[in-house]
Amino acid sequence: MDLSLLRTFLAVYRAGSLTAAAKQVGLSQPTVTAQVRTLEEELGQQLFQRLPRGVAPTTVADELAGEVAAHIDALAAVAERDLTRRRPFAKPLHLGGPAELTTTRVLPALAPLVDQGLKLRISLGLSDELLVGLAAGRHDLVISTVRPRNRAITAAPLTDEEFVLVAGPSWAARIDRERLAREGAACLGGVPLVSYAEELPIIRRYWRTLFGKRPTGSAAVVVPDLRGVLAATIAGAGVTVLPRYLCTEELASGALVALLDPDIPPINTLYLATRAGTVHAPHIAAVRSHLLMQARLW
């Protein structure tokens, strides 16, 4: 059986799309379609069901992918190492992630690798959009705030972000923190909320974990960047919930005040995601292992 057919099959299986797979393997979409049909003819079985958008694997495809994936990936890794043995950072690495963590933690952590020749291309955005781009081959690594569910993607836990309820000194002075600890969210009635989205995603998670209920009302200020939320809160716009890594210095200086100190604070696990079969590529493997190690210090 032609290994190139199996390589193309595995790309289609993981991407769920003939077009996306074509981009990943560097072939035209008609060529990918022809190779899949050739493989189906050799096997005498159907591998994919054509859908209005993309393809769905049959049970035959599931079984074949389980048999060949590790071997195809190993061969690809050998070929990649041979091409980049002397220049592991010959290819630019395309990394996507949330703006706040990427700018405050990830880029500083990767600076030493840049000094060794790493070329970085950064995309900032929401996790769902970035994961779609990863599966399609537009990114090499993605830091995701949600656990990826796509079979084309593999992910490892990177770090936990701890959430803290904060206010500027002016609002903190007006809130009875002892009563807040005893009675919960009812003490914050009438206090303006600052959020990065209308749906209050981080605030909602905090409320449900600590107070057992959803927040009522809407945000007074919505700014789609947690750094903007931080600035507005420091200036006295209201109360918000932030990842602790983003406001450590402000809490230490008194520019922000933590309103609660729960024994078990709400957390969210961040994941470092790669496209299946690419984790052993030298430039991806080097950045991935470096970030996993550095994240222990965050």
C-alpha positions in Angstrom: 0.0 0.0 0.0 1.4 3.4 -1.0 2.5 5.4 2.1 1.6 8.6 0.4 -2.1 7.4 0.2 -2.0 6.6 3.9 -0.5 10.0 4.7 -3.2 11.8 2.8 -5.9 9.6 4.4 -4.7 10.5 7.8 -4.7 14.2 7.1 -8.3 14.0 5.8 -9.3 11.9 8.8 -7.9 14.4 11.3 -9.0 17.5 9.5 -12.5 16.3 8.6 -12.1 18.2 5.3 -10.6 17.4 2.0 -9.7 21.1 1.4 -8.1 21.5 4.8 -6.1 18.3 4.4 -4.9 19.4 1.0 -3.4 22.5 2.5 -1.6 20.4 5.2 -0.1 17.9 2.8 0.7 20.4 0.1 -1.5 18.9 -2.6 -4.5 20.2 -4.6 -8.0 19.3 -3.4 -8.7 17.2 -6.5 -5.5 15.2 -5.9 -6.4 14.5 -2.3 -9.9 13.4 -3.4 -8.4 11.1 -6.0 -5.9 9.6 -3.5 -8.7 8.9 -1.0 -10.8 7.2 -3.8 -7.7 5.1 -4.8 -7.2 4.0 -1.2 -10.9 3.1 -0.9 -10.7 1.1 -4.1 -7.6 -0.8 -2.8 -9.4 -1.6 0.4 -12.7 -2.3 -1.2 -14.4 -0.3 1.6 -15.7 3.3 2.1 -13.5 5.5 4.3 -15.5 8.7 4.4 -19.1 9.9 4.1 -19.3 13.1 2.1 -21.2 15.9 4.0 -22.4 19.3 2.9 -19.3 20.7 4.7 -16.4 18.3 5.1 -16.4 14.5 5.5 -17.2 12.1 8.3 -15.1 8.9 8.9 -16.7 5.5 8.7 -15.8 2.8 11.2 -13.4 1.4 8.6 -11.6 4.8 8.7 -11.5 4.8 12.5 -9.9 1.4 12.5 -7.4 2.2 9.8 -6.4 5.5 11.5 -5.8 3.6 14.8 -3.5 1.2 13.0 -1.4 3.6 10.9 -1.4 7.0 12.8 1.6 6.3 15.1 3.7 4.9 12.2 2.9 7.7 9.7 3.7 10.3 12.4 7.0 8.5 13.3 8.1 8.5 9.7 7.1 12.2 9.3 9.1 13.0 12.4 12.2 11.3 11.0 11.9 13.2 7.7 11.4 16.5 9.6 14.4 15.9 11.8 16.6 15.1 8.8 15.5 18.4 7.1 16.1 20.6 10.1 18.9 18.8 11.9 21.3 21.7 11.6 18.7 24.4 11.8 15.9 23.4 14.2 14.4 26.8 13.9 14.6 27.1 10.1 10.8 27.3 9.9 8.8 30.1 11.5 6.5 28.9 14.3 2.9 30.2 14.1 1.5 30.5 17.6 -2.0 31.5 18.7 -3.3 32.4 22.1 -5.3 34.8 24.2 -3.9 38.3 24.0 -3.4 38.8 27.8 -1.5 35.6 28.6 0.4 35.7 25.3 1.7 39.2 25.8 2.4 39.0 29.5 3.7 35.5 29.9 4.3 33.6 26.7 6.4 36.1 24.7 8.8 36.8 27.6 9.2 33.1 28.1 10.1 32.5 24.5 12.6 35.3 24.2 15.6 33.0 24.9 14.6 30.8 22.0 14.3 33.8 19.7 18.0 34.5 20.6 18.7 30.9 19.4 17.1 31.6 16.0 13.4 31.0 16.6 11.1 32.9 14.3 7.7 33.6 15.8 4.5 34.6 14.1 1.8 35.4 16.7 -2.0 35.4 16.3 -4.2 36.7 19.1 -7.9 35.8 19.5 -10.5 33.6 21.0 -9.8 29.9 21.6 -12.5 28.5 19.4 -11.4 30.5 16.4 -7.7 29.7 17.0 -8.4 26.0 17.3 -10.2 26.0 14.0 -7.1 27.6 12.5 -4.9 25.0 14.1 -6.8 22.1 12.7 -6.7 23.8 9.3 -3.0 24.3 9.4 -2.8 28.1 9.9 -1.2 27.7 13.4 1.4 25.3 14.8 0.6 25.8 18.5 -2.4 27.3 20.2 -2.8 28.2 23.9 -6.5 27.4 24.5 -8.7 28.4 27.4 -10.9 25.4 26.6 -10.1 21.8 26.2 -9.9 20.9 22.5 -12.3 18.1 21.4 -11.3 17.9 17.7 -9.6 14.6 16.9 -7.2 16.5 14.6 -5.7 18.2 17.8 -3.8 16.9 20.7 -3.4 19.0 23.8 -1.5 19.0 27.1 -2.4 21.0 30.3 -0.2 24.1 30.3 -1.1 26.0 33.5 -4.1 26.8 35.8 -5.2 30.4 35.9 -6.6 31.4 39.3 -9.4 34.0 39.4 -9.6 36.7 42.0 -12.5 39.2 42.7 -11.0 42.7 42.7 -11.9 46.4 42.9 -10.0 49.6 43.0 -9.4 51.2 46.4 -12.4 53.6 46.1 -14.9 50.7 45.6 -13.1 48.4 48.0 -13.6 51.0 50.8 -17.3 51.0 50.2 -17.7 47.2 50.3 -18.0 45.3 53.6 -15.6 42.4 52.9 -16.4 40.5 56.0 -20.1 40.6 55.2 -19.3 39.6 51.6 -17.5 36.6 52.9 -20.4 35.6 55.1 -23.4 36.4 52.8 -22.0 36.2 49.3 -23.0 38.1 46.1 -26.1 39.8 47.7 -23.6 42.3 49.2 -22.6 43.4 45.7 -26.1 44.5 44.6 -25.8 47.9 42.9 -22.0 47.6 42.5 -21.1 48.1 38.8 -19.4 45.2 37.1 -16.5 45.5 34.6 -16.3 42.6 32.0 -14.6 41.7 28.8 -17.8 40.3 27.2 -21.6 41.0 27.6 -22.1 37.4 28.8 -19.8 38.0 31.9 -18.0 34.7 31.3 -15.3 35.0 33.9 -17.5 36.7 36.4 -20.2 34.1 35.9 -17.7 31.3 36.5 -16.6 33.0 39.8 -20.2 33.6 40.9 -21.3 30.1 40.3 -18.2 28.6 42.0 -18.1 30.8 45.1 -21.7 32.0 45.5 -23.6 29.1 43.8 -25.6 31.4 41.5 -25.3 33.4 38.3 -24.7 37.2 38.5 -27.7 39.3 38.0 -27.9 42.4 35.8 -25.4 43.4 33.1 -22.0 44.9 33.0 -21.5 48.7 33.4 -18.3 48.5 31.3 -17.5 45.9 28.6 -14.0 46.0 27.0 -12.8 43.0 25.0 -9.4 42.9 26.5 -8.6 41.9 30.1 -5.9 44.5 30.2 -8.6 47.1 29.6 -10.7 45.5 32.3 -7.8 45.8 34.6 -7.2 49.5 33.8 -10.9 50.4 34.2 -11.1 48.6 37.5 -8.0 50.3 38.9 -9.5 53.7 37.8 -12.7 53.0 39.9 -15.2 51.8 37.3 -16.4 49.0 39.5 -15.7 45.4 40.5 -14.4 42.5 38.3 -12.9 39.1 38.3 -9.4 38.7 36.8 -6.7 36.0 36.4 -4.3 36.5 39.2 -1.3 36.4 36.9 -2.6 39.6 35.2 -2.9 41.7 38.4 -0.2 40.4 40.8 1.7 43.6 40.8 -1.4 45.8 41.2 -2.5 43.7 44.2 0.9 44.0 45.7 1.1 47.8 45.2 -2.5 48.4 46.5 -3.7 49.7 43.1 -6.2 46.8 43.3 -7.8 45.1 46.3 -8.8 41.5 46.5 -12.3 41.4 48.0 -12.3 37.7 48.9 -9.6 35.1 49.8 -11.4 31.8 49.4 -9.6 28.6 50.5 -10.2 27.1 47.1 -10.3 29.8 44.5 -11.9 29.2 41.1 -9.4 28.2 38.4 -9.4 27.5 34.7 -7.0 25.1 33.0 -5.2 26.4 29.9 -4.1 23.9 27.3 -1.2 23.8 24.8 -2.6 22.4 21.6 -0.9 21.0 18.5 -2.1 19.5 15.3 -2.0 15.7 15.6 1.2 14.3 14.0 3.2 17.5 14.3 4.3 17.4 17.9 7.7 15.9 17.0 8.6 18.6 14.4 11.8 20.2 15.8 10.7 23.8 16.0 7.3 22.8 17.4 8.7 20.3 19.9 11.3 22.8 21.2 8.8 25.6 21.8 6.2 23.2 23.3 8.6 21.7 25.8 10.0 25.1 26.7 6.5 26.5 27.4 5.5 23.5 29.4 8.6 23.9 31.6 8.3 27.7 31.9 4.6 27.5 32.7 5.4 25.9 36.1 6.7 29.3 37.2 3.6 31.2 36.2 
